[in-house]
Amino acid sequence: MSDLDKIEAAVFRRLLAHLDERKDVQNIELMNLAGFCRNCLSKWYVAAAEEAGVSVDYDAARERVYGMPYGEWKDSYQKEATAEQLAAFNKKG
């Protein structure tokens, strides 16, 4: 692994730690402000694994990104999107 690969891996781990510390930030807020969310990261994780010839299913990737099974995270931390959040999300689509 090159030094740049190590740096990128460390940055990814820090991003996941930051998102874990900010469970209050909802995915729809991330989508509206940044154009990606935890689920996007999970999909990118699966795609990168496939490119490397490694099989990682989506649920396993989500568990890596969320730090727990997705259903558990959703039950514990996901809130209902507000009308304003949904309107902003739909406006971009």
C-alpha positions as CSV (number, residue, x, y, z in Angstrom):
1,M,0.0,0.0,0.0
2,S,1.4,3.4,-1.0
3,D,1.7,6.3,1.4
4,L,-1.2,8.0,-0.4
5,D,-3.4,5.0,-0.1
6,K,-2.6,4.9,3.7
7,I,-3.5,8.6,3.9
8,E,-6.7,8.1,2.0
9,A,-7.7,5.2,4.2
10,A,-6.9,7.2,7.3
11,V,-9.1,10.1,6.0
12,F,-12.0,7.7,5.3
13,R,-11.7,6.3,8.8
14,R,-11.8,9.8,10.2
15,L,-14.8,10.7,8.1
16,L,-16.6,7.6,9.5
17,A,-15.6,8.5,13.0
18,H,-16.9,12.1,12.5
19,L,-20.2,10.9,11.1
20,D,-20.5,8.5,14.1
21,E,-19.9,11.4,16.4
22,R,-22.7,13.4,14.6
23,K,-25.6,10.9,14.6
24,D,-27.8,14.0,15.0
25,V,-27.0,14.9,11.3
26,Q,-29.6,13.2,9.2
27,N,-28.9,11.7,5.9
28,I,-31.4,14.0,4.1
29,E,-29.5,17.0,5.5
30,L,-26.3,15.6,4.2
31,M,-27.9,15.0,0.8
32,N,-29.4,18.5,0.7
33,L,-26.1,20.2,1.7
34,A,-23.4,18.0,0.3
35,G,-25.0,15.8,-2.3
36,F,-24.1,12.5,-0.6
37,C,-25.1,10.6,2.6
38,R,-24.1,7.6,4.6
39,N,-26.0,5.3,2.2
40,C,-24.0,6.9,-0.7
41,L,-20.8,6.1,1.1
42,S,-22.0,2.5,1.6
43,K,-22.6,2.2,-2.1
44,W,-19.2,3.7,-3.0
45,Y,-17.7,1.2,-0.5
46,V,-19.3,-1.7,-2.4
47,A,-18.3,-0.3,-5.7
48,A,-14.7,0.1,-4.6
49,A,-14.6,-3.4,-3.2
50,E,-15.9,-4.7,-6.5
51,E,-13.2,-2.8,-8.4
52,A,-10.6,-4.4,-6.1
53,G,-12.1,-7.9,-6.8
54,V,-13.5,-8.2,-3.3
55,S,-17.1,-9.1,-2.6
56,V,-18.8,-6.9,0.0
57,D,-22.6,-6.8,0.2
58,Y,-24.5,-3.6,0.7
59,D,-25.7,-4.5,4.3
60,A,-22.1,-5.2,5.3
61,A,-21.0,-1.9,3.8
62,R,-23.7,0.0,5.6
63,E,-22.7,-1.7,8.9
64,R,-19.2,-0.4,8.3
65,V,-20.3,3.1,7.5
66,Y,-23.0,3.3,10.2
67,G,-20.9,1.5,12.8
68,M,-23.9,-0.8,13.5
69,P,-26.6,-2.7,11.5
70,Y,-28.5,-0.1,9.5
71,G,-31.9,-1.1,11.1
72,E,-30.5,-0.5,14.5
73,W,-29.1,2.9,13.5
74,K,-32.4,3.9,11.8
75,D,-34.5,2.9,14.8
76,S,-32.2,4.7,17.2
77,Y,-31.2,7.9,15.3
78,Q,-33.2,8.5,12.1
79,K,-35.9,11.1,12.4
80,E,-38.8,11.8,10.1
81,A,-37.8,14.3,7.4
82,T,-39.4,17.6,7.7
83,A,-41.6,19.1,4.9
84,E,-38.8,21.6,4.2
85,Q,-36.1,18.9,4.0
86,L,-38.2,16.9,1.6
87,A,-39.0,19.9,-0.6
88,A,-35.3,20.8,-0.8
89,F,-34.4,17.2,-1.6
90,N,-37.1,16.9,-4.3
91,K,-36.1,20.3,-5.8
92,K,-32.7,18.9,-6.6
93,G,-34.0,15.7,-8.2
